[in-house]
Amino acid sequence: MIASATTDPAYRRLRAGRHHDPRALLGRHVEQTTCRIAVWLPRAHDVRFENGPPLVRRGRAGLFEWIGSADAVAHHYRVVWHDATGTARSELDPYTFDAGLGAQDLYFFNEGTHRRLYDVLGAQWLVVDGVAGVRFAVWAPNAEGVSVVGDWNEWDDLRHPLGVQGNSGVWTLFVPELAAGACYKFAVRARHGDVVLKADPFARAFEHPPKNASRVVPPTRHRWDDGEWLRTRAATDTRRRPMSIYEVHLGSWRRAPDGGVLGYRALAEQLADYALELGFTHVELMPITEHPFGGSWGYQTLGYFAPTSRFGEPDDFRAFVDHLHRRGIGVILDWVPAHFPRDAHGLAQFDGTALYEHADPRLGEHQDWDTLIFNFGRSEVRAFLIANALFWLDEMHVDGLRVDAVASMLYLDYSRKPGEWLPNRFGGRENLEAISLLRTLSDAVQDVAPGALLIAEESTAWPQVTGPTNAGGLGFTYKWNMGWMHDTLDYMRRDPVHRAFHHDRLTFGLLYVYSEHFVLPFSHDEVVHGKGSLLGKMPGDDWQKFANLRLLFAYQWTYPGKKLLFMGGEVAQWSEWDHDGSVAWDLLQYDRHQGVQRVVNDLNRLYRTEPAFSDDHDWHGFEWIDCADRDQSVIAYLRRANGHEVIVVLNFTPVVRHGYRIGAPAAGRYVELFNSDSTYYGGSNQGNHGSCATQPHATMGRPCALDITLPPLAALVLKRIDE
């Protein structure tokens, strides 16, 4: 006769929440013609089959059993039970369903090459034997036991134990008929510790912060309408096309009338209108992956696969991306693979051991940020990170990832003193595992999402960040030009009377400008923590501050490289960025602030429509006319592409220079395409009455000269026209 489950020694492990294969004890077990059914309901007072006989309680831990004919009960049976309060419940027994992961999925995950891991782990909607439900799967190889808890099982860590699949370290359980929106966590029992409730690393949604439970979301109902956009993107080389990026923190870009945050759908409409009005080609979102602490701006991420619930549901974010694409605007996300926070419900010590991080703090801790560093050499961690990047590109249709803190990934001694770091196997400071991960990621992105961008925030002289992986590069599309940004802002902060002594800040960057494919960033990092706003950095009285800011933007837009500007800079915001506030839109009632916004608008238009600016790719696109006039703080250069050519002249002093002579590449009349001193922008309207003609004097190695009026603290863009 078939034996009772209570006679199995493993029953004690089940009661303790430490059983690795609960389906071996629970569910329906047939031996010849006899069937034993064991139902695990720790909170039940009594249990019976729906429209059938009762089950017998075995012991006091919550095991209920029935033994009878194998033909008497269906394979998947429903039980009705009452708790101590007498409340009746009805449910299918989850331990009769076999919905484990396939052997191939497990193999590729453990190998570190599973690119669609987000379709396997986490909470997946499935239909098993005609019954809809959710399969929970979590990697916790060193756990003594794992269960799933939620608002649907009273957060009981004994109620729904998962089973581990072979040696994979992956625990699974299918819960039938679970409702959408259910909150859940994994209760992980460490071998030498208590039960810790962990958020799902692959959760698609979370509770609204500061709550932090994962949420079950149903399959997407969004129907994408951006096919033409994606086809065009795949066929476009952005390196030879204008790219102007508007960096945005969604929570503080614009607020609702009542002061609350806007949702993804409302933001999509308003942000698309604004980006198009100002001429930006892309928006870049500071991290929107779920993060409990708003003050981290998203850079301390816990929900790597979940758009933050602050602004809506995952389908709302899909609609956001889709809408911007239909309006012709690309979407770039900040992505944070370098580190993660120590929150007890997050990735840290996930199964009681250093699973996602390194155990040795010399490898596993970021001292600057008090966060933990991913173990880039562990296969399953590599699979997690690569699948996460591909999730946003493939499932959410974003156009690129700006990879945060790449320098901290590349160097083992990043921000560490001697003795606080461990060298690689060759004795060097390079993080070989991180380098390998980034190269693998670059290749995977181009395979999965043709035309998608990878942009590195990398501040060192690491070679070939944007070089191809097959030639030893890291494979990024672009790299932030942090050196140019720091040199430029250092120069612009100085009183014009002192700028002559720092002229090299303007010229040094051209020595390396084509060593990588660069983005020129004035990002959020430059307008927080006491650094002042862009306008606040500018020296002089108010008139000079605004003139300097207009000049700064003209320099950025005419210099080789793609453009990035953080929100608020375009309206000449006086105050630093406040993540709890909003862009100071009320400033646009004043002419000078409107003037700066018009400068950004017209520079974007010039950048898009003037072919001479289209080549940021190689040294043929730039040539100095004069880089040596440090005494008057003036520089002049040519930008050219595809047979088109313009002259750019920048005057970094508040002095009007009449009859200033520069060399011209060809004789003729040159029209002012742009003058940042125009009264339209709030300037003094000095200039050349719209155009000027060359003089027959060889100058600066050029066949002729232009004698021009240089406006104060201003930029001119000139182009020869056929009269």
C-alpha positions in Angstrom: 0.0 0.0 0.0 1.3 3.5 -0.8 2.9 5.1 2.2 1.8 8.4 3.8 4.0 11.4 3.1 4.5 11.9 6.8 6.7 8.8 6.9 9.2 10.4 4.5 12.2 11.9 6.3 12.1 14.8 3.9 8.8 15.8 5.4 10.7 17.5 8.3 12.6 19.6 5.7 9.3 20.6 4.1 8.0 21.8 7.5 11.2 23.7 8.1 11.0 25.3 4.6 14.2 23.6 3.5 13.1 21.1 1.0 14.7 21.2 -2.5 12.0 19.2 -4.3 8.5 19.7 -2.7 6.8 18.1 -5.7 8.4 14.8 -4.7 6.2 14.8 -1.6 3.2 17.0 -2.6 0.6 16.7 -5.3 -0.7 13.5 -6.9 1.4 10.3 -6.7 0.2 7.0 -8.2 1.5 3.6 -7.5 -0.2 0.9 -9.6 -3.9 1.6 -8.9 -3.5 3.5 -5.7 -3.2 7.3 -5.6 -1.9 9.4 -2.7 -2.7 13.1 -2.8 -0.8 15.4 -0.4 -1.8 19.1 -0.1 0.3 21.6 1.8 -1.8 24.3 3.5 -0.1 25.5 6.7 -2.9 27.9 7.6 -5.8 25.5 6.8 -8.2 24.2 9.5 -9.8 21.7 7.2 -9.5 20.7 3.6 -11.7 18.8 1.1 -11.9 18.2 -2.6 -14.4 20.5 -4.4 -17.6 18.4 -4.6 -15.7 15.6 -3.0 -14.4 13.9 0.2 -12.3 15.6 2.9 -8.6 15.2 3.2 -7.0 14.0 6.5 -4.7 16.2 8.5 -1.3 14.6 9.0 0.5 16.1 12.0 0.2 19.7 13.0 2.2 21.5 10.3 -0.4 21.8 7.5 -0.1 18.6 5.5 -3.5 17.1 4.3 -3.7 13.7 2.7 -6.0 11.5 0.8 -5.3 7.9 -0.3 -7.6 6.1 -2.7 -8.2 4.9 -6.2 -6.2 6.5 -8.9 -9.4 6.9 -11.0 -11.3 8.8 -8.3 -9.5 12.2 -8.6 -8.5 14.2 -11.6 -4.9 14.9 -12.3 -5.5 18.6 -11.5 -7.9 18.9 -8.6 -9.4 21.8 -6.7 -9.6 21.9 -3.0 -11.7 24.0 -0.7 -10.3 24.9 2.7 -11.1 27.1 5.7 -8.6 29.1 7.8 -8.9 29.6 11.5 -11.4 32.4 11.1 -13.7 30.1 9.1 -13.1 31.9 5.8 -13.5 29.5 2.9 -11.0 29.4 0.0 -10.9 27.4 -3.2 -7.8 26.7 -5.3 -6.1 24.3 -7.6 -3.2 22.5 -6.1 0.0 24.0 -7.6 2.1 20.9 -7.0 0.2 18.9 -9.7 1.6 21.2 -12.4 4.9 20.6 -14.1 6.1 23.9 -15.5 9.8 23.8 -15.0 12.5 25.4 -17.2 13.7 23.5 -20.2 17.2 21.9 -20.1 18.4 24.2 -22.9 17.3 27.4 -21.0 19.1 26.2 -17.9 22.2 25.3 -19.9 22.5 28.7 -21.6 21.8 30.5 -18.4 24.5 28.7 -16.5 26.8 29.2 -19.4 26.1 32.9 -19.4 24.8 33.1 -23.0 21.0 33.2 -22.6 20.1 36.5 -24.3 16.3 36.2 -23.5 16.6 35.3 -19.9 13.8 37.7 -19.1 11.4 35.3 -20.8 12.5 32.5 -18.5 13.2 33.8 -15.0 11.0 35.9 -12.8 7.2 35.7 -12.9 6.1 34.4 -16.3 2.5 34.1 -17.4 1.9 30.5 -18.8 -0.9 28.2 -19.7 -0.2 24.7 -18.4 -2.7 21.9 -19.2 -5.2 24.5 -20.2 -4.9 26.4 -16.9 -3.5 30.0 -16.8 -1.1 31.0 -14.1 2.3 32.3 -13.2 5.6 30.4 -13.1 8.0 31.8 -10.6 11.6 31.1 -11.2 14.6 32.5 -9.3 18.3 31.8 -9.2 19.5 31.1 -5.6 22.0 28.2 -5.8 23.2 28.5 -2.2 19.8 28.8 -0.6 18.6 26.1 1.8 15.0 26.8 0.6 13.0 29.2 -1.4 9.3 30.0 -1.4 7.2 32.7 -3.0 5.2 34.9 -0.7 2.6 37.6 -1.5 -0.6 39.3 -0.7 -2.4 36.2 -2.1 -1.0 33.8 0.5 -0.7 36.1 3.5 3.1 36.4 2.9 3.5 33.0 4.5 7.0 31.8 3.8 6.0 28.1 4.3 3.0 28.1 2.0 4.4 27.9 -1.5 7.9 26.4 -1.5 9.8 26.2 -4.8 11.8 23.3 -6.1 15.3 23.5 -7.4 16.1 22.1 -10.9 19.0 19.8 -10.9 22.4 21.6 -10.4 21.2 24.8 -12.0 20.5 26.7 -8.8 17.2 27.8 -10.3 14.1 27.3 -8.1 10.6 27.1 -9.8 6.9 26.8 -9.0 3.8 27.3 -11.1 0.9 28.9 -9.2 -2.4 28.5 -11.1 -5.0 31.2 -11.4 -2.9 34.0 -9.9 -4.4 37.4 -10.5 -2.7 40.2 -12.3 -1.3 42.9 -10.0 -0.5 40.5 -7.2 2.4 41.5 -5.0 5.1 39.0 -4.3 8.7 38.4 -3.1 10.9 35.4 -2.7 11.5 34.1 0.8 15.1 32.9 0.7 16.4 30.7 3.5 20.1 31.0 3.9 22.1 28.0 5.1 23.3 29.9 8.2 20.7 32.6 8.6 17.1 33.7 8.8 14.5 34.0 6.1 15.0 37.1 4.0 12.3 38.5 1.7 13.8 39.4 -1.7 12.4 41.3 -4.6 12.4 39.4 -7.8 15.5 40.4 -9.8 13.5 39.8 -13.0 10.3 41.5 -11.9 8.5 43.5 -14.6 6.8 45.8 -12.2 7.0 46.9 -8.5 4.8 48.6 -5.9 4.9 52.4 -5.8 8.0 53.5 -3.8 8.7 53.5 -0.9 7.0 50.1 -1.0 9.2 47.5 -2.7 7.3 44.3 -3.4 7.5 42.9 -7.0 4.2 42.8 -8.9 2.8 40.3 -11.3 2.0 41.9 -14.6 0.0 40.2 -17.4 1.4 39.9 -20.9 1.6 43.2 -22.8 -1.4 44.4 -24.6 0.5 47.2 -26.3 0.6 47.0 -30.1 3.7 48.7 -31.5 3.3 51.2 -34.3 6.9 52.1 -34.8 8.0 49.5 -37.4 9.0 52.2 -39.9 11.1 53.9 -37.3 13.0 50.7 -36.4 13.6 49.9 -40.1 15.0 53.4 -40.7 17.1 53.2 -37.6 18.7 49.9 -38.7 19.6 51.4 -42.0 21.0 54.7 -40.6 24.6 55.5 -39.6 24.2 58.1 -36.9 27.9 58.8 -37.0 27.3 60.7 -40.2 24.0 62.2 -39.2 23.2 65.0 -36.7 22.3 63.8 -33.3 21.2 66.2 -30.6 20.2 64.8 -27.2 17.9 66.3 -24.6 18.7 64.7 -21.2 15.6 64.5 -19.0 14.8 63.4 -15.4 11.1 62.5 -15.9 10.1 63.3 -12.4 11.3 66.9 -12.4 11.0 67.9 -16.1 7.5 69.2 -15.8 4.9 68.7 -13.1 1.1 68.3 -13.2 -1.0 71.3 -12.3 -1.5 70.0 -8.8 2.3 69.6 -8.3 2.3 65.8 -8.7 4.3 63.9 -11.3 3.0 63.3 -14.8 2.5 59.8 -16.1 4.4 58.2 -19.0 1.6 58.9 -21.5 1.2 62.5 -20.6 5.0 62.9 -20.6 5.2 61.3 -24.0 2.9 63.9 -25.6 4.4 67.0 -23.9 8.0 65.9 -24.2 7.7 65.0 -27.9 6.1 68.4 -28.6 8.9 70.2 -26.8 11.8 68.2 -28.2 10.5 68.7 -31.7 9.9 72.4 -31.1 13.5 72.8 -30.0 14.9 70.5 -32.7 16.3 67.7 -30.6 16.7 64.3 -32.4 16.7 62.2 -29.2 15.8 62.3 -25.5 17.9 60.6 -23.0 16.1 59.5 -19.8 18.0 59.3 -16.5 17.4 55.8 -15.1 13.8 54.8 -15.1 14.5 51.3 -13.8 12.7 50.8 -10.5 14.6 52.4 -7.5 13.2 52.8 -4.0 15.1 56.0 -3.2 14.1 58.9 -5.4 17.2 60.9 -4.3 19.4 58.4 -6.1 17.9 59.7 -9.4 17.6 56.0 -10.5 21.3 55.3 -10.2 20.7 52.9 -7.3 18.6 50.4 -9.2 16.9 47.4 -7.8 14.2 46.6 -10.5 16.4 46.2 -13.5 13.6 44.9 -15.7 10.9 47.2 -14.5 10.1 50.8 -15.5 9.5 52.7 -12.3 5.8 52.6 -11.2 6.1 56.3 -10.3 4.9 57.1 -13.8 2.6 54.2 -14.6 2.6 50.6 -15.8 5.1 48.8 -18.2 2.6 49.3 -21.1 2.4 53.0 -20.3 6.2 53.1 -20.8 5.9 51.2 -24.1 3.3 53.8 -25.2 5.8 56.5 -24.2 8.5 55.1 -26.5 6.1 54.3 -29.3 4.7 57.9 -29.3 8.1 59.5 -29.4 9.1 57.2 -32.3 6.0 58.1 -34.2 6.9 61.8 -33.7 10.4 61.1 -35.0 12.3 61.3 -31.6 14.7 58.6 -30.5 14.8 57.3 -26.9 18.0 56.6 -25.0 18.0 55.2 -21.5 20.6 55.6 -18.7 21.7 52.0 -17.8 23.6 51.1 -14.6 25.5 47.8 -14.8 28.4 49.0 -12.7 26.9 48.6 -9.2 23.8 48.1 -7.2 22.6 49.2 -3.7 22.9 47.2 -0.5 19.1 47.2 0.3 18.2 44.0 2.2 15.4 43.2 -0.2 17.6 43.6 -3.3 20.4 41.7 -5.0 22.9 42.0 -2.1 23.6 38.6 -0.5 20.7 37.3 -2.4 20.9 33.7 -1.3 22.8 34.3 1.9 26.1 34.5 -0.1 27.7 37.0 -2.4 25.8 35.9 -5.5 25.6 38.9 -7.8 28.6 40.6 -6.1 32.1 39.7 -5.1 32.6 38.4 -1.6 35.9 40.2 -1.2 35.2 43.9 -0.6 38.4 44.8 -2.5 36.5 43.7 -5.6 32.9 43.9 -4.5 32.4 47.3 -2.9 32.2 50.8 -4.4 33.6 52.9 -1.6 32.5 56.2 -3.2 28.8 55.3 -3.5 28.5 52.6 -0.7 27.2 50.2 -3.3 28.2 46.7 -4.5 29.9 45.8 -7.7 28.6 43.0 -9.9 30.8 39.9 -10.3 31.3 40.4 -14.0 33.2 37.1 -14.3 30.3 34.9 -13.1 28.4 33.4 -16.0 24.9 33.8 -14.6 25.6 37.5 -13.6 26.9 38.2 -17.2 23.7 36.6 -18.5 21.6 38.8 -16.2 23.2 42.0 -17.3 23.3 41.2 -21.0 19.7 40.0 -21.0 18.8 43.2 -19.1 20.3 45.5 -21.7 18.7 43.5 -24.6 15.3 43.6 -22.8 15.1 47.4 -23.0 16.2 47.4 -26.6 14.1 44.5 -27.8 11.1 44.4 -25.6 10.8 48.1 -24.9 12.1 49.3 -28.3 14.5 51.9 -26.9 17.1 53.2 -29.3 20.2 53.1 -27.1 21.7 52.8 -23.7 24.0 55.3 -22.1 26.1 53.0 -19.9 26.8 54.7 -16.5 30.2 54.7 -14.8 32.2 52.7 -17.3 35.5 53.9 -15.9 34.6 52.3 -12.6 34.0 49.0 -14.4 37.3 49.0 -16.4 39.8 49.7 -13.5 40.2 47.4 -10.5 41.8 50.3 -8.6 39.1 52.8 -9.5 39.0 55.4 -6.6 41.0 53.0 -4.4 44.2 53.5 -2.5 47.1 51.0 -2.6 46.2 47.8 -0.8 42.5 48.4 -1.2 42.2 46.5 -4.5 43.3 43.2 -6.1 45.2 43.0 -9.4 44.0 40.8 -12.3 45.7 37.5 -13.1 48.4 39.2 -14.9 49.1 41.6 -12.1 47.5 44.6 -13.8 44.8 47.1 -12.8 42.4 46.3 -15.7 39.2 44.5 -14.9 39.4 41.7 -17.5 36.0 40.3 -16.8 34.3 43.7 -17.2 36.1 44.3 -20.5 34.9 40.9 -21.7 31.4 41.7 -20.6 31.3 45.0 -22.4 32.6 43.5 -25.7 30.1 40.7 -25.5 27.3 43.2 -24.8 28.3 45.4 -27.8 28.2 42.4 -30.2 24.9 41.2 -28.8 23.3 44.7 -29.2 24.1 44.9 -32.8 22.8 41.4 -33.4 19.5 41.9 -31.6 18.8 45.6 -32.2 20.4 46.9 -35.4 21.1 50.6 -35.3 20.8 50.8 -31.5 23.4 52.9 -29.7 25.7 52.1 -26.8 27.1 55.3 -25.3 29.9 55.1 -22.6 30.2 57.5 -19.8 34.0 57.0 -19.6 36.3 59.7 -18.3 39.8 58.2 -18.8 42.1 57.7 -21.7 41.2 54.0 -22.2 41.9 53.3 -25.8 39.3 52.3 -28.4 36.2 52.7 -26.3 34.4 53.1 -29.6 36.6 50.8 -31.6 35.2 47.6 -33.0 35.5 44.5 -30.8 37.2 42.5 -33.5 40.1 45.1 -33.4 40.4 45.1 -29.7 37.9 47.9 -28.9 35.0 47.9 -26.5 32.5 48.3 -29.3 30.6 51.4 -28.0 28.9 53.6 -30.6 29.9 56.8 -28.7 31.8 58.0 -25.7 31.1 61.1 -23.6 33.8 63.6 -24.2 34.4 64.4 -20.5 37.8 66.0 -21.1 36.2 68.6 -23.5 33.4 69.3 -21.1 35.7 69.9 -18.1 38.1 72.0 -20.1 35.3 74.1 -21.6 33.5 74.8 -18.4 36.8 75.5 -16.6 37.6 78.1 -19.4 34.1 79.6 -19.4 34.0 80.1 -15.6 37.0 82.5 -15.8 36.7 86.2 -16.2 37.3 87.1 -19.8 40.3 89.2 -18.7 42.0 86.0 -17.6 41.0 83.8 -20.5 44.1 84.6 -22.5 46.2 82.6 -20.0 44.0 79.5 -20.5 43.7 79.5 -24.2 44.9 75.9 -24.4 41.6 74.8 -22.8 40.0 75.6 -26.1 42.6 74.1 -28.4 43.8 71.0 -26.5 40.7 68.9 -27.3 41.4 69.0 -31.0 44.4 66.8 -30.5 42.2 63.8 -29.7 38.8 64.8 -31.0 38.8 62.1 -33.6 40.4 59.4 -31.5 36.9 58.3 -30.5 33.4 58.9 -31.6 32.3 61.5 -29.1 29.2 63.0 -27.5 29.7 66.5 -26.1 27.8 66.5 -22.8 26.5 69.2 -20.5 24.8 66.7 -18.3 22.9 66.7 -15.0 26.2 66.0 -13.1 27.3 69.6 -13.9 24.4 71.3 -12.4 24.0 69.7 -8.9 25.9 69.4 -5.6 26.9 73.1 -5.4 28.3 73.3 -8.9 25.7 75.9 -9.9 23.6 76.0 -13.1 25.2 76.6 -16.5 24.1 80.2 -16.4 25.4 80.5 -12.8 28.8 79.3 -13.9 29.2 82.2 -16.3 31.2 85.2 -15.1 30.3 88.9 -15.3 27.1 90.9 -14.9 23.8 89.5 -16.1 24.2 90.7 -19.7 27.6 88.9 -19.8 26.3 85.8 -18.2 23.6 85.4 -20.8 26.0 86.3 -23.7 28.6 83.7 -22.3 25.9 81.0 -22.1 24.8 81.7 -25.7 28.4 81.5 -26.8 28.9 78.3 -24.8 26.1 76.6 -26.7 27.3 77.9 -30.0 30.7 76.5 -29.3 29.2 73.1 -28.3 27.0 72.9 -31.4 29.7 73.9 -33.9 32.4 71.7 -32.4 32.9 68.1 -33.7 30.7 65.6 -31.8 27.1 64.8 -31.0 25.3 67.1 -28.6 23.8 66.5 -25.2 22.1 69.1 -23.0 20.4 68.6 -19.7 17.0 70.0 -19.2 16.8 73.5 -17.8 20.0 74.7 -19.5 18.0 75.7 -22.6 15.9 78.2 -20.6 19.0 79.6 -18.8 17.8 78.3 -15.4 19.4 80.3 -12.5 19.1 77.6 -9.9 20.7 74.1 -9.7 18.6 71.1 -10.7 16.3 69.9 -8.0 15.0 66.4 -8.5 11.9 67.2 -6.3 11.1 70.3 -8.4 10.6 71.2 -12.0 12.4 73.1 -14.8 11.8 76.8 -14.1 9.4 77.3 -17.0 8.2 80.6 -15.6 11.6 82.2 -16.7 10.4 82.1 -20.3 8.3 85.2 -19.6 11.6 87.1 -19.7 13.3 88.0 -23.0 16.8 86.9 -22.1 15.6 83.5 -21.1 13.5 83.2 -24.3 16.6 84.3 -26.2 18.7 81.4 -24.9 15.9 79.0 -25.8 15.8 80.4 -29.3 19.6 80.0 -29.5 19.3 76.3 -28.8 16.4 76.0 -31.2 18.3 77.7 -34.1 21.5 75.9 -33.3 19.7 72.6 -33.6 18.1 73.7 -36.9 21.5 74.8 -38.2 23.1 71.6 -37.1 20.4 69.5 -38.9 20.1 71.5 -42.1 23.6 72.7 -42.8 25.5 69.8 -44.5 28.9 71.1 -43.4 28.1 70.0 -39.8 27.1 66.5 -40.7 30.5 64.8 -40.4 31.6 64.3 -36.8 33.3 61.1 -37.9 36.9 62.0 -39.0 39.4 64.8 -39.2 38.3 65.9 -42.7 35.3 67.6 -41.0 37.4 70.2 -39.1 40.2 72.6 -39.9 41.7 75.4 -37.9 41.8 78.9 -39.4 43.3 80.4 -36.4 43.9 78.8 -33.0 46.7 81.1 -31.8 45.0 84.4 -31.0 45.2 84.0 -27.3 45.7 87.7 -26.6 42.2 88.5 -27.9 40.7 85.1 -26.9 39.4 84.4 -30.4 39.4 81.1 -32.3 38.2 80.4 -35.9 37.8 77.2 -37.7 36.2 75.5 -40.7 33.6 72.8 -40.5 33.1 70.8 -43.7 31.4 67.8 -45.2 30.3 66.6 -48.6 31.6 69.7 -50.5 30.0 72.1 -48.0 32.0 74.4 -45.8 31.3 77.0 -43.1 33.5 79.3 -41.0 33.0 79.5 -37.3 34.5 82.5 -35.3 34.2 82.7 -31.5 35.0 85.8 -29.5 35.4 85.0 -25.8 35.8 88.6 -24.6 33.1 91.3 -24.1 35.0 93.5 -26.6 33.5 94.4 -30.1 36.3 93.8 -32.6 35.9 95.8 -35.8 37.9 94.9 -38.9 39.0 91.6 -37.4 40.8 89.8 -40.2 40.6 86.0 -40.7 41.7 83.8 -43.6 38.9 82.6 -46.0 39.1 79.4 -48.0 37.6 81.0 -51.2 36.7 84.4 -52.5 33.1 85.7 -52.5 30.4 86.9 -50.2 29.8 85.2 -46.9 26.4 85.3 -45.3 25.9 85.1 -41.5 24.0 81.9 -40.9 24.1 82.5 -37.2 25.1 85.3 -34.8 24.6 84.7 -31.1 24.6 88.5 -30.5 21.4 89.1 -32.4 18.7 91.0 -30.5 16.5 88.1 -31.3 18.5 86.2 -28.7 18.9 89.1 -26.3 22.3 90.3 -27.7 23.6 93.8 -28.7 23.1 93.2 -32.4 26.7 93.8 -33.4 27.8 92.0 -36.6 28.1 92.4 -40.3 24.6 93.4 -41.5 24.0 89.9 -42.6 27.0 89.3 -44.9 30.5 90.5 -45.9 32.8 90.1 -48.9 36.4 88.8 -49.0 39.4 91.0 -49.6 42.1 89.9 -52.1 44.8 89.4 -49.4 46.3 86.1 -48.6 45.9 85.5 -44.9 46.6 82.7 -42.5 47.6 80.5 -45.4 44.3 81.2 -47.2 44.0 82.8 -50.6 41.9 85.7 -49.3 40.6 87.4 -46.2 37.5 88.5 -44.4 37.5 91.7 -42.4 34.6 91.2 -40.0 33.0 92.8 -37.0 33.2 90.3 -34.1 30.4 90.8 -31.6 31.2 90.7 -27.9 31.1 87.3 -26.2 29.6 85.8 -29.3 29.8 83.3 -32.1 29.4 83.8 -35.9 28.8 81.1 -38.5 29.5 82.3 -42.0 29.0 80.5 -45.4 30.0 81.6 -48.9 27.1 82.1 -51.2 26.8 82.3 -55.0 25.9 85.9 -55.8 
